[in-house]
Amino acid sequence: MILIDHKDRRPIYEQVIERFQQMILCGALQSNAPMPSVRSLAMELSLNPNTIQRAYQELERAGYIYTLKGKGSFVSETAVAADNKRQEFRRTMQAEVDKALLAGISAEELREMLEGCIRNSRVAAFRETSVKEGDYDNGRACEKQFDKVLAVDDVTVTIKEQEVFGLIGTNGAGKSTFLRMVSGILKPDRGEILVDERKVYENPKAKADIFYIPDEQYFLPNATPKDMARFYKDFYPKFDMPRFDEMLARFQLKARRKVNTFSKGMKKQLSVLLGVCANTKYMLCDETFDGLDPVMRQAVKSIFAGELAEREFTPVIASHNLRELEDICDCVGILHQGGVLMQKDLEEMKLNIHNIQCVFQSPDDERAAFELLDIIKADRRGSLTTFTARGAEEEIMLKLNSFSPVFSEILPLTLEEIFISETEVVGYDIKKLIF
């Protein structure tokens, strides 16, 4: 039903919105037809349920769908009429803008006028809502040293509940040490780790909410998957044994086979199933996707999507590969040489950094434009200027077009390119770190 293009530079939730808008307006989805549930669509696309939820909220705000508590979301009867009204308003607005420009009002003045009207709008003020987001995991100025090796150096990270947090870094960056401190296995030499405002180290109640999957999971000698499930059930009272049996069968893992005869990928799958069935609030995954084939990688992402939609669940996934985390994580932090280079919300990053190709009419126009824009980097070859700028796409293009360039277009930026641009600003070449 819905196809996602991961090469598209737009945020995934915007692609979901566009696909449903097209289906509603062309009649593929009729009035009052039920929308797929957030959980089912997230699992089908192997996406974070928060992404689907955000798309549905925007569709409802725009009048395309409506929600009935306890029953789900449905196509609005007024969706087509609302779109026609929106198109009519856009034409009217364009005519007024043309009149203003002909009257000598600059594009910058028009933008300020529009922003002022929105700020003063009673409708906008009425629609604004504030959502308080909880933080579950706070690592404050943490440090851990082994002999003369400083594994984690002054790390401060905040991870929000019901979000997927990705921790990126090369081997030796400090990912595993940080996760072991969060899970309570290691005690920080300095600083503190708080989970739900509780210290974790030597705190059994806090540890009962956390399941940690290391890069190389330990299994009891000669144990079978069933033995390991019984072992973990002693530590995690909410361990769901019937579900574990069902998932073993689905993943074609034999319950009575010795784990030491499993391949690396099979052991990874078993670790994930044990962690999910433990029903803990938090799951810490160290290189969980390493060793999984593409099909199993998507299957694990679908499981995470289902858990996020069904219950309180916050996974933290450490990896050296940014591509593995792009379609599942809400927020990503880069760890290098024991310290955090940056921590960013993925959707916010995609919306606020753009790559533009442009041919200005003169060098003076180029200099004046760059003074108005938040330029991260720029390169000029002949008359063609390519630059990366921070800010909203509409705002950037509005300022750029005020100089009437000969040619201008926005180029697609991959998540890797966005991270490269962001980290170069703080003096690091991320290509040497994680790619």
C-alpha positions in Angstrom: 0.0 0.0 0.0 2.7 2.5 1.0 6.2 2.6 -0.5 9.0 4.6 1.2 11.9 5.9 -0.9 14.9 6.0 1.4 16.8 8.0 -1.2 14.3 10.8 -0.8 15.8 13.7 1.1 12.5 14.4 2.8 11.7 13.1 6.3 9.9 9.7 6.2 6.8 11.0 7.9 6.3 13.5 5.1 6.5 10.7 2.5 3.8 8.8 4.5 1.6 11.9 4.5 2.0 12.4 0.8 1.2 8.8 -0.1 -2.0 8.8 1.9 -3.0 12.3 0.5 -2.6 10.9 -3.0 -4.6 7.7 -2.2 -7.4 9.8 -0.6 -7.7 12.4 -3.3 -7.6 9.9 -6.2 -10.3 7.8 -4.5 -8.2 4.8 -3.6 -9.3 5.4 0.0 -13.0 6.2 0.3 -14.7 8.4 2.9 -14.9 6.8 6.3 -12.6 3.9 5.2 -10.4 2.7 8.1 -6.8 3.7 8.1 -4.1 1.0 8.9 -3.3 1.0 12.6 -0.1 2.7 13.7 1.3 -0.6 14.9 0.4 -2.6 11.8 1.8 0.0 9.4 5.0 0.5 11.4 5.6 -3.2 11.4 4.8 -3.6 7.7 7.2 -0.8 6.8 9.8 -1.6 9.6 9.5 2.0 10.8 9.4 3.7 14.1 5.7 3.9 15.3 6.5 7.5 16.3 7.0 8.3 12.7 3.7 6.9 11.6 1.9 8.6 14.6 3.4 12.0 13.6 2.1 11.5 10.0 -1.4 10.6 11.2 -1.4 13.7 13.5 -0.5 15.9 10.5 -3.1 14.2 8.3 -5.8 14.8 11.0 -4.7 18.4 11.5 -5.0 19.0 7.7 -8.5 17.4 7.7 -7.7 14.2 5.7 -8.6 11.8 8.5 -10.3 11.7 11.9 -9.8 9.6 14.9 -12.3 7.8 17.1 -11.0 6.9 20.6 -10.6 3.1 20.9 -11.6 2.5 17.2 -8.8 4.0 15.2 -8.4 6.5 12.4 -10.7 6.9 9.3 -10.7 8.9 6.1 -12.6 12.2 6.5 -15.6 12.9 4.3 -14.4 16.4 3.8 -10.9 15.5 2.8 -11.4 16.3 -0.9 -13.3 19.4 -0.2 -10.6 20.6 2.2 -7.9 20.1 -0.4 -9.9 22.0 -3.0 -10.3 24.8 -0.5 -6.6 24.7 0.2 -5.8 25.0 -3.5 -8.2 27.9 -3.9 -6.6 29.7 -1.0 -3.1 29.1 -2.4 -4.1 30.7 -5.7 -5.6 33.7 -3.9 -2.5 34.0 -1.8 -0.2 33.8 -4.9 -2.2 36.6 -6.5 -1.8 38.8 -3.5 1.9 38.1 -3.3 2.3 39.1 -7.0 0.4 42.4 -6.3 2.7 43.1 -3.3 5.9 42.4 -5.4 4.7 44.7 -8.2 4.0 47.4 -5.6 7.7 47.3 -4.6 7.4 45.3 -1.4 10.5 43.0 -1.1 10.3 39.3 -0.5 12.0 39.7 2.9 9.3 42.2 4.0 6.5 39.8 2.8 8.0 37.0 4.8 8.1 39.2 7.9 4.5 40.3 7.3 3.3 36.7 7.0 5.2 35.6 10.1 3.7 38.6 12.0 0.2 37.6 10.8 0.7 34.0 12.0 2.0 35.2 15.4 -1.0 37.4 15.9 -3.5 34.8 14.7 -6.0 33.8 17.4 -6.5 30.5 15.5 -2.8 29.6 15.6 -2.7 30.5 19.3 -5.8 28.3 20.0 -4.2 25.3 18.1 -0.9 25.4 19.9 -0.4 22.7 22.5 2.5 21.9 24.7 3.6 18.3 25.2 5.9 17.4 28.0 8.3 14.7 27.1 9.8 12.5 29.8 13.5 11.6 30.0 14.3 8.1 31.2 18.1 8.0 30.9 20.5 10.7 31.9 24.2 10.1 31.8 25.8 13.2 33.4 29.5 13.9 32.9 30.3 10.2 33.1 33.8 8.9 33.0 35.3 5.4 33.0 39.0 4.4 32.8 40.7 1.0 32.5 44.3 1.3 33.7 45.6 4.2 31.6 42.9 3.9 28.9 40.1 6.5 29.2 37.2 4.6 27.7 34.4 7.1 28.4 35.4 10.8 28.9 32.9 13.3 30.3 29.8 11.9 28.5 26.4 13.6 29.0 23.5 12.1 27.2 19.7 12.4 27.7 17.4 9.7 26.2 13.7 10.3 26.0 11.0 7.7 26.8 9.3 5.9 23.9 12.0 6.9 21.5 14.6 4.9 19.7 18.1 6.3 20.5 21.0 5.4 18.2 24.6 5.5 19.5 27.1 5.7 16.6 30.8 5.2 16.9 33.8 3.2 15.6 35.2 0.2 17.5 36.9 1.5 20.6 34.8 4.7 20.7 33.3 3.8 24.1 29.8 2.5 23.1 30.0 -0.8 24.9 31.5 0.8 28.1 28.7 3.4 28.1 26.0 0.8 27.7 27.5 -1.3 30.5 27.4 1.7 32.8 23.8 2.4 31.9 22.8 -1.2 32.5 24.6 -1.1 35.9 27.3 -3.6 35.1 30.1 -1.0 35.5 30.2 1.9 38.0 31.3 5.3 36.5 34.6 6.6 38.0 33.0 10.0 37.9 29.5 11.3 37.2 26.2 9.4 37.5 23.8 7.3 35.5 20.1 7.8 36.3 17.2 5.7 34.9 13.8 7.0 35.9 15.7 9.3 38.4 17.2 6.2 40.1 20.9 5.3 40.2 21.5 2.0 38.4 24.7 0.6 39.9 23.9 -2.0 42.6 20.2 -1.2 42.4 18.2 -4.4 41.6 14.9 -2.5 41.2 16.4 -0.2 38.5 18.2 -3.1 36.8 14.9 -5.1 36.6 13.7 -2.5 34.0 16.7 -3.0 31.7 17.7 -5.8 29.4 21.2 -5.5 28.0 22.3 -7.3 24.8 26.1 -7.1 24.5 28.0 -7.5 21.2 28.8 -11.1 22.2 26.0 -12.4 24.4 26.9 -14.9 27.2 25.0 -18.1 27.1 25.2 -20.8 29.8 27.4 -23.8 28.9 25.5 -26.4 26.9 22.3 -24.4 27.3 19.3 -24.5 24.9 17.1 -21.5 24.0 14.5 -22.9 26.4 17.1 -23.2 29.2 18.1 -19.5 28.6 14.4 -18.5 28.8 14.0 -20.2 32.1 17.2 -18.6 33.3 16.0 -15.1 32.5 12.5 -15.7 33.9 14.1 -15.9 37.3 15.4 -12.3 36.9 12.6 -10.8 34.9 9.2 -11.8 36.4 7.3 -10.5 33.4 9.1 -12.8 31.0 6.5 -14.1 28.5 7.3 -17.8 28.0 4.4 -18.6 25.6 5.3 -15.7 23.4 9.0 -16.8 23.5 8.0 -20.3 22.2 5.9 -18.7 19.5 8.7 -16.4 18.3 11.2 -19.2 18.3 9.0 -21.1 15.9 8.5 -18.0 13.8 12.3 -17.4 13.5 12.8 -21.2 13.0 15.1 -21.6 16.0 14.9 -25.0 17.7 14.0 -24.7 21.4 16.0 -27.9 22.3 19.1 -27.3 20.2 22.3 -26.3 22.0 23.0 -22.6 21.6 26.8 -23.2 21.2 25.9 -24.9 17.8 24.1 -21.8 16.6 25.7 -19.4 14.0 26.5 -15.8 15.0 23.3 -14.6 13.3 21.2 -17.2 15.1 22.7 -16.2 18.5 21.9 -12.5 17.7 18.3 -13.5 16.9 18.0 -15.5 20.1 19.3 -12.6 22.2 16.7 -10.2 20.7 13.9 -12.6 21.3 15.0 -13.1 25.0 15.2 -9.4 25.4 11.8 -8.7 23.9 10.1 -11.4 25.8 11.6 -10.2 29.1 9.1 -7.3 28.7 11.5 -4.7 30.3 10.9 -1.0 29.9 14.4 -0.4 28.4 16.5 -2.5 26.0 20.2 -1.7 25.4 21.5 -3.3 22.2 25.2 -3.3 21.4 25.8 -4.0 17.6 22.5 -6.0 17.5 22.2 -5.9 13.7 25.8 -7.0 13.2 25.7 -10.6 11.8 22.1 -10.5 10.7 21.2 -10.9 7.1 19.0 -8.1 5.5 15.8 -10.1 5.9 16.4 -10.8 9.6 17.5 -7.2 10.1 14.1 -6.0 8.9 12.3 -8.6 11.0 14.0 -7.3 14.1 13.1 -3.7 13.2 9.5 -4.8 12.8 9.6 -6.4 16.2 10.9 -3.2 17.7 8.2 -1.2 15.9 5.5 -3.5 17.3 6.9 -3.2 20.9 7.0 0.6 20.6 3.4 0.7 19.5 2.1 -1.8 22.1 3.8 -0.9 25.4 6.3 1.3 27.2 9.5 0.4 25.4 12.7 2.4 24.8 15.5 0.8 22.9 19.0 2.2 22.8 20.9 0.8 19.8 24.7 1.1 19.5 26.2 0.6 16.1 29.2 1.6 13.9 26.9 1.8 10.9 24.6 4.9 10.5 22.7 3.3 7.6 21.3 0.6 9.9 19.7 3.1 12.2 18.3 5.7 9.7 14.8 4.3 9.4 14.2 3.3 13.0 15.8 5.9 15.3 14.3 9.1 16.6 17.6 10.5 17.8 21.2 9.7 17.2 24.4 10.5 19.2 28.0 10.2 17.9 30.6 8.9 20.3 34.3 9.3 19.4 37.3 8.7 21.6 35.1 8.3 24.7 33.2 11.6 24.2 29.9 12.7 22.6 30.5 14.8 19.5 26.8 15.6 19.0 23.3 14.4 19.8 20.5 15.3 17.3 16.9 14.6 16.5 16.9 12.9 13.0 13.8 14.5 11.6 14.9 18.0 12.9 18.2 17.5 11.2 16.6 16.6 7.9 14.3 19.6 8.0 17.0 22.1 8.9 20.0 21.5 6.7 20.0 21.7 2.9 22.4 21.4 0.0 21.8 24.0 -2.8 23.3 24.5 -6.3 23.1 28.0 -7.6 24.3 30.4 -10.3 24.3 34.0 -9.1 24.2 36.9 -11.4 27.3 38.5 -9.9 29.8 37.8 -7.1 28.3 40.7 -5.2 24.9 38.8 -5.1 26.6 35.7 -3.9 28.3 37.6 -1.0 25.1 39.3 -0.1 23.1 36.1 -0.1 25.7 34.3 2.1 25.4 37.1 4.6 21.7 36.4 4.9 22.1 32.6 5.1 23.5 30.3 7.8 26.2 28.7 5.6 28.0 25.6 6.8 30.2 25.1 3.8 30.4 26.3 0.2 32.3 25.4 -3.0 32.5 27.2 -6.3 33.4 25.7 -9.6 33.2 28.3 -12.4 29.9 30.0 -12.2 28.3 27.2 -10.3 28.2 27.6 -6.5 27.3 24.6 -4.3 26.7 25.3 -0.6 25.2 23.7 2.5 23.0 25.9 4.7 21.1 25.5 7.9 17.5 26.6 8.2 14.0 25.8 6.8 13.9 25.0 3.1 11.2 27.7 2.3 13.1 30.4 4.2 16.4 29.6 2.4 14.8 29.6 -1.0 12.9 32.8 -0.3 16.1 34.6 0.6 18.0 33.1 -2.3 15.3 34.0 -4.9 15.3 37.6 -3.7 18.6 37.9 -5.7 17.0 36.4 -8.8 19.7 33.8 -9.5 20.1 32.5 -13.0 19.7 29.0 -11.7 19.0 27.4 -8.3 17.9 24.0 -7.0 18.0 22.0 -3.8 19.9 18.7 -4.0 19.0 15.6 -2.1 21.1 15.1 1.1 21.5 11.7 2.6 21.6 11.3 6.4 25.4 10.5 6.1 26.0 13.8 4.3 24.0 15.7 6.9 26.1 14.2 9.7 29.3 14.9 7.8 28.3 18.6 7.5 27.3 18.9 11.1 30.5 17.3 12.5 32.8 19.2 10.1 31.4 22.4 11.8 32.9 21.2 15.2 36.2 20.2 13.6 35.8 16.5 12.9 35.9 14.5 9.7 33.2 12.0 10.4 34.1 10.1 7.2 37.2 8.9 9.0 35.2 8.0 12.1 32.1 5.9 11.0 32.1 5.4 7.3 
